[in-house]
Amino acid sequence: MICLSITEFLLLPLADTRELQLQHFTLFLGIYLAALLGNGLILTAVACDHRLHTPMYFFLLNLALLDLGCISTTLPKAMANSLWDTRVISYAGCVAQVFLFLFFLSAEYFVLTIMAYDLYVAICKPLHYGSLLGSRACAQMAAAAWGSGVLYALLHTANSFSLPLCGGNTLDQFFCEVPQILKLSCTDSYLREVWVGMVGVCLAFGCFGFIVLSYVRIFRAVLGMPSEQGQHKAFSTCLPHLFVVFLFLSTGFFAYLKPPSISSPSLDLVVAVLCSVVPPTVNPLIYSMRNNELRSAIRKLITWIFFKIHNFFLFLHK
């Protein structure tokens, strides 16, 4: 096989007609704005409300930042391609997209794992919560999650793009991702990526095992509580995190660990949308539905924003 010198890639067109392209642009724009609004409200509410300056909301703030980064890595380029009727992404842009997507995805998984530990300490060791999860410890854990995401993404991206490409420059996806890059690589070079993939699988299952172990202990402690009100409060605290973890893992594992025999361009596209678009958009809704403190802070924030806008328009009419 002849290795190619590639300067740009061609992404999967989402539609063949101009009308459908504009419909896809409108749909993606609506989803993107919803994700920006939801995660932006959580970021602002946690930053501005002193009652939310606790470890749980600090990690939720990190999760919202990572969600914004994740969806901003894929959707803006897809919207631009639909709007301007193009498929092209530069080689450097593809490398950046792969790196950023892997970084935000892996760092989010690490943060979700830390959030499981936070819930475990809060419910199973409440007397030691302040000493185990002080501000310094929280900052160190968040920095470790972000730093680990950078290292893993750097390793994966460097290894993927160091492979010689023999299969052209057309990707069967609306954004650059590692599985599609590997399809273009030479057959004898594919095994180099397997070792990096195994590192990712080990990290994923290690974090998954930690989350499962944490929840086994959490549920034991909750079911042992004498008060039904205490049980209800504990479950209300845990359920949003459980829903987010389930959504993240179910879409991510199916996207990257599904058998090749059931793979098809249309299925890969649907799974990629579910993995990269749905969690960042839905997570703010999940967390605000059952969290009275967060919901109250967001309500106050929205009221304040409308009050400022109202006063601004009154000032303009004077």
C-alpha positions as CSV (number, residue, x, y, z in Angstrom):
1,M,0.0,0.0,0.0
2,I,1.1,3.5,-0.8
3,C,1.1,5.9,2.2
4,L,-0.5,9.3,1.5
5,S,0.6,12.8,2.4
6,I,-2.7,14.3,3.6
7,T,-3.3,18.0,4.1
8,E,-7.1,17.9,4.7
9,F,-9.9,15.4,5.4
10,L,-13.4,15.1,4.1
11,L,-16.1,14.7,6.7
12,L,-19.4,12.8,6.2
13,P,-22.0,15.0,4.7
14,L,-25.2,15.0,6.8
15,A,-27.5,15.7,3.9
16,D,-27.5,15.7,0.1
17,T,-29.9,18.6,-0.5
18,R,-29.5,22.2,0.5
19,E,-32.8,22.2,2.3
20,L,-31.8,19.3,4.5
21,Q,-28.4,20.8,5.2
22,L,-30.1,24.0,6.5
23,Q,-32.4,21.8,8.6
24,H,-29.5,20.1,10.1
25,F,-27.8,23.4,10.8
26,T,-31.0,24.7,12.6
27,L,-31.3,21.5,14.6
28,F,-27.6,21.5,15.7
29,L,-27.8,25.3,16.5
30,G,-30.8,24.7,18.7
31,I,-29.1,21.8,20.5
32,Y,-25.9,23.9,20.9
33,L,-27.7,26.9,22.3
34,A,-29.6,24.7,24.7
35,A,-26.3,23.2,25.9
36,L,-24.7,26.6,26.3
37,L,-27.7,27.9,28.2
38,G,-28.0,24.9,30.5
39,N,-24.3,24.6,31.4
40,G,-23.8,28.4,31.4
41,L,-26.6,28.8,34.0
42,I,-25.0,26.1,36.2
43,L,-21.6,27.7,35.9
44,T,-22.9,31.1,36.8
45,A,-25.2,29.9,39.6
46,V,-22.4,27.9,41.3
47,A,-19.9,30.7,40.9
48,C,-22.2,33.4,42.2
49,D,-24.2,31.7,45.0
50,H,-22.1,31.2,48.1
51,R,-24.4,28.5,49.3
52,L,-23.2,26.4,46.4
53,H,-19.5,26.8,47.3
54,T,-19.2,23.1,48.4
55,P,-17.2,20.2,47.0
56,M,-20.2,18.7,45.2
57,Y,-21.0,21.9,43.3
58,F,-17.3,22.6,42.7
59,F,-17.1,19.2,40.8
60,L,-20.4,20.0,39.1
61,L,-18.9,23.2,37.9
62,N,-16.0,21.3,36.4
63,L,-18.4,18.9,34.8
64,A,-20.3,21.8,33.2
65,L,-17.1,23.3,31.8
66,L,-16.1,19.9,30.3
67,D,-19.6,19.5,28.8
68,L,-19.3,22.9,27.2
69,G,-15.8,22.0,25.8
70,C,-17.0,18.6,24.5
71,I,-19.9,19.9,22.5
72,S,-18.0,23.0,21.3
73,T,-15.4,20.7,19.8
74,T,-17.8,19.0,17.4
75,L,-21.0,20.9,16.8
76,P,-19.6,24.4,15.6
77,K,-17.6,22.7,12.8
78,A,-20.6,20.5,11.8
79,M,-22.9,23.6,11.7
80,A,-20.4,25.6,9.6
81,N,-20.1,22.7,7.1
82,S,-23.9,22.4,6.8
83,L,-24.3,26.2,6.5
84,W,-21.5,26.7,3.9
85,D,-22.1,23.3,2.1
86,T,-18.6,22.0,2.6
87,R,-17.0,18.8,4.0
88,V,-13.4,19.9,4.4
89,I,-11.5,20.0,7.6
90,S,-7.7,20.8,7.6
91,Y,-5.2,18.2,8.9
92,A,-4.3,20.5,11.8
93,G,-8.0,21.1,12.6
94,C,-8.6,17.3,12.6
95,V,-5.7,16.7,15.0
96,A,-7.1,19.5,17.3
97,Q,-10.6,18.1,17.1
98,V,-9.4,14.5,18.0
99,F,-7.2,15.8,20.9
100,L,-9.9,18.1,22.4
101,F,-12.7,15.5,22.1
102,L,-10.5,12.8,23.8
103,F,-9.4,15.3,26.4
104,F,-12.9,16.5,27.4
105,L,-14.4,13.0,27.2
106,S,-11.7,11.4,29.4
107,A,-11.5,14.3,31.9
108,E,-15.3,14.2,32.3
109,Y,-15.1,10.5,33.1
110,F,-12.4,11.2,35.7
111,V,-14.6,14.0,37.2
112,L,-17.6,11.7,37.4
113,T,-15.4,9.2,39.2
114,I,-14.4,11.8,41.7
115,M,-18.0,12.9,42.2
116,A,-18.8,9.3,43.1
117,Y,-16.1,9.5,45.8
118,D,-17.5,12.8,47.0
119,L,-21.0,11.2,47.4
120,Y,-19.4,8.2,49.2
121,V,-17.6,10.4,51.7
122,A,-20.7,12.6,52.2
123,I,-23.0,9.7,53.0
124,C,-20.7,7.0,54.5
125,K,-18.2,9.2,56.3
126,P,-20.0,12.5,57.0
127,L,-17.8,13.3,60.1
128,H,-14.6,13.2,58.0
129,Y,-16.1,15.1,55.0
130,G,-14.4,18.4,55.8
131,S,-10.9,16.8,56.3
132,L,-11.1,14.4,53.3
133,L,-12.6,17.0,50.9
134,G,-11.2,20.3,51.9
135,S,-10.7,23.0,49.3
136,R,-7.1,22.0,48.7
137,A,-8.0,18.3,48.2
138,C,-10.8,19.2,45.8
139,A,-8.5,21.5,43.7
140,Q,-5.9,18.7,43.6
141,M,-8.4,16.1,42.5
142,A,-9.9,18.4,39.8
143,A,-6.4,19.2,38.6
144,A,-5.5,15.5,38.5
145,A,-8.7,14.8,36.4
146,W,-7.9,17.6,33.9
147,G,-4.2,16.7,33.8
148,S,-4.9,13.0,33.2
149,G,-7.3,13.9,30.4
150,V,-4.6,16.0,28.7
151,L,-2.0,13.2,29.0
152,Y,-4.3,10.5,27.7
153,A,-5.6,12.6,24.8
154,L,-2.0,13.6,23.9
155,L,-0.8,10.0,23.9
156,H,-3.8,8.8,21.9
157,T,-3.7,11.6,19.4
158,A,0.0,11.5,18.8
159,N,-0.1,7.7,18.3
160,S,-3.1,7.9,16.0
161,F,-1.7,10.5,13.7
162,S,1.8,9.0,13.6
163,L,0.3,6.0,11.8
164,P,0.9,6.0,8.0
165,L,-2.4,6.6,6.2
166,C,-3.1,4.5,3.1
167,G,-6.9,4.6,2.8
168,G,-7.6,8.1,1.4
169,N,-8.8,11.1,3.3
170,T,-12.6,10.5,3.6
171,L,-14.0,10.0,7.1
172,D,-17.4,8.4,7.6
173,Q,-18.3,10.7,10.5
174,F,-19.4,14.4,11.0
175,F,-16.3,15.1,13.1
176,C,-12.7,13.6,13.4
177,E,-12.5,10.7,15.8
178,V,-9.9,8.0,16.4
179,P,-11.9,5.0,15.0
180,Q,-12.3,6.8,11.6
181,I,-8.6,7.7,11.5
182,L,-7.7,4.1,12.1
183,K,-9.8,3.0,9.2
184,L,-7.5,5.0,7.0
185,S,-4.3,3.6,8.5
186,C,-2.2,0.9,6.9
187,T,-3.1,-2.6,8.0
188,D,0.4,-3.4,9.4
189,S,0.4,-0.3,11.5
190,Y,-2.9,-0.9,13.2
191,L,-1.5,-3.0,16.0
192,R,0.5,0.1,17.3
193,E,-2.8,1.7,18.3
194,V,-4.1,-1.4,20.0
195,W,-1.8,-0.9,23.0
196,V,-2.9,2.7,23.5
197,G,-6.5,1.5,23.2
198,M,-5.9,-1.1,25.9
199,V,-4.6,1.6,28.2
200,G,-7.9,3.5,27.6
201,V,-10.0,0.4,28.3
202,C,-8.1,-0.4,31.5
203,L,-8.6,3.2,32.7
204,A,-12.3,3.1,31.8
205,F,-13.0,-0.2,33.6
206,G,-10.9,0.9,36.5
207,C,-13.0,4.1,37.0
208,F,-16.2,2.1,36.4
209,G,-15.2,-0.4,39.1
210,F,-14.5,2.4,41.5
211,I,-17.9,4.0,40.8
212,V,-19.7,0.6,41.3
213,L,-17.8,0.0,44.5
214,S,-18.6,3.5,45.8
215,Y,-22.3,3.0,45.1
216,V,-22.4,-0.5,46.7
217,R,-21.2,1.1,49.9
218,I,-23.5,4.1,49.5
219,F,-26.6,2.0,49.1
220,R,-25.6,-0.1,52.1
221,A,-25.3,3.0,54.2
222,V,-28.5,4.5,52.9
223,L,-30.6,1.4,53.4
224,G,-29.2,1.2,56.9
225,M,-30.5,4.7,57.8
226,P,-33.4,4.6,60.3
227,S,-35.1,7.7,58.9
228,E,-37.1,7.5,55.6
229,Q,-36.5,11.2,55.2
230,G,-32.8,10.7,55.4
231,Q,-33.0,7.9,52.9
232,H,-35.0,10.0,50.5
233,K,-32.6,12.9,50.8
234,A,-29.6,10.6,50.2
235,F,-31.2,9.0,47.1
236,S,-32.1,12.4,45.7
237,T,-28.5,13.4,46.0
238,C,-27.2,10.3,44.3
239,L,-29.8,9.8,41.5
240,P,-28.7,12.7,39.3
241,H,-25.1,11.5,39.4
242,L,-26.2,7.9,38.6
243,F,-28.3,9.1,35.6
244,V,-25.4,11.1,34.2
245,V,-22.9,8.2,34.7
246,F,-25.3,5.8,33.0
247,L,-25.9,8.2,30.1
248,F,-22.2,8.8,29.7
249,L,-21.1,5.1,29.9
250,S,-24.0,3.7,27.9
251,T,-23.3,6.0,24.9
252,G,-19.5,5.9,25.2
253,F,-19.2,2.2,25.6
254,F,-21.6,1.5,22.8
255,A,-19.8,4.0,20.5
256,Y,-16.3,2.6,21.1
257,L,-16.8,-1.1,22.2
258,K,-19.6,-2.2,19.9
259,P,-18.8,-5.3,17.8
260,P,-17.6,-4.4,14.2
261,S,-20.2,-6.8,12.8
262,I,-23.0,-4.3,13.7
263,S,-21.1,-1.2,12.5
264,S,-22.6,0.8,9.7
265,P,-22.2,4.5,8.6
266,S,-25.7,5.4,9.7
267,L,-25.4,3.6,13.1
268,D,-22.0,5.1,13.7
269,L,-23.4,8.6,13.0
270,V,-26.4,8.1,15.4
271,V,-24.1,6.7,18.1
272,A,-21.6,9.6,17.6
273,V,-24.4,12.1,18.1
274,L,-25.6,10.3,21.2
275,C,-22.1,10.2,22.6
276,S,-20.9,13.8,21.8
277,V,-24.1,15.8,21.8
278,V,-26.7,14.3,24.1
279,P,-24.9,14.1,27.5
280,P,-23.6,17.8,27.4
281,T,-27.1,19.0,26.6
282,V,-29.0,16.8,29.0
283,N,-26.7,16.8,32.0
284,P,-27.7,20.3,33.3
285,L,-31.4,19.2,33.1
286,I,-30.7,16.0,35.0
287,Y,-28.8,17.8,37.8
288,S,-31.3,20.7,38.2
289,M,-34.4,18.5,38.2
290,R,-33.9,16.9,41.6
291,N,-31.6,19.4,43.3
292,N,-33.6,22.0,45.1
293,E,-30.6,24.2,46.0
294,L,-29.4,24.3,42.4
295,R,-32.9,24.9,41.1
296,S,-33.4,27.7,43.5
297,A,-30.1,29.3,42.6
298,I,-30.8,29.1,38.9
299,R,-34.3,30.6,39.4
300,K,-32.8,33.6,41.3
301,L,-30.2,34.0,38.6
302,I,-32.8,34.0,35.8
303,T,-35.0,36.5,37.8
304,W,-32.0,38.8,38.2
305,I,-31.1,38.6,34.5
306,F,-34.7,39.5,33.5
307,F,-34.7,42.3,36.0
308,K,-31.5,43.7,34.6
309,I,-32.8,43.4,31.0
310,H,-36.1,45.0,32.0
311,N,-34.3,48.0,33.6
312,F,-32.0,48.3,30.6
313,F,-35.0,48.6,28.2
314,L,-36.7,51.1,30.6
315,F,-33.5,53.1,30.5
316,L,-33.5,53.1,26.7
317,H,-37.1,54.4,26.5
318,K,-36.3,57.3,28.8
